[in-house]
Amino acid sequence: MELEVQLNPLPGFPRLEGAHELAWSYLLDAIFADAYRAGVRRLKVVLPHPELQAGVELRSRLTPPSGASTALALLAPAPLGQAERIYTLEFGPLAPASLRRTKPLRPGKEPEQRLYVYTLRARLAGVGMRLPSPAASDRAWRRVRQSFASPQPAPSFYRLFIWGAS
């Protein structure tokens, strides 16, 4: 897949480790999988953190172009451009106020798909992972994985919206 990457760093953006590293794996995998299914040949990505660039470039090399359309992934504030497919990222109630204040982009009335990542339920279940009992820790980790991302509205840190041609 042809790729263009632009960097627009966000102040207050969390370090990419632990749950946030996993969250970005979910977000980028969702974007590239949808782009492949939608027949995207060229993807422009606006990133909020420079450490994300390697993951985006890797997914671009692994995802063959499957059509002739274009897509725009606005994962940080940037002007809304023209594309057949648009991905926008918003920060939910679990994110710090500095990130929640970024103005959300809504290129249409209703997105085709939504993905809520690093949910409150997963965050609360993660407390049990620190228990001294290996069995209890394993159960907590399973609950974290089950509720980490949801297509249904949920209190979360990240909210990905996928918009089709409007």
Buried (B, 14 or more C-beta within 10 A) or exposed (E): BEBEBEEEEBEEBBEBEEBBBBBBEBBBEBBBEBBBEBBBBBBBBBBBBEEBEEBBEEBBEEBEBBEEBBBBBBBBBBEEEEBBBBBBBBBBEBBEEEBBEBEEBBBEEEBBEBBBBBBBBBBEBBEBBEEEEEEEBEBBBEBBEEBBBBEEEBEBBBBBBBBEEE
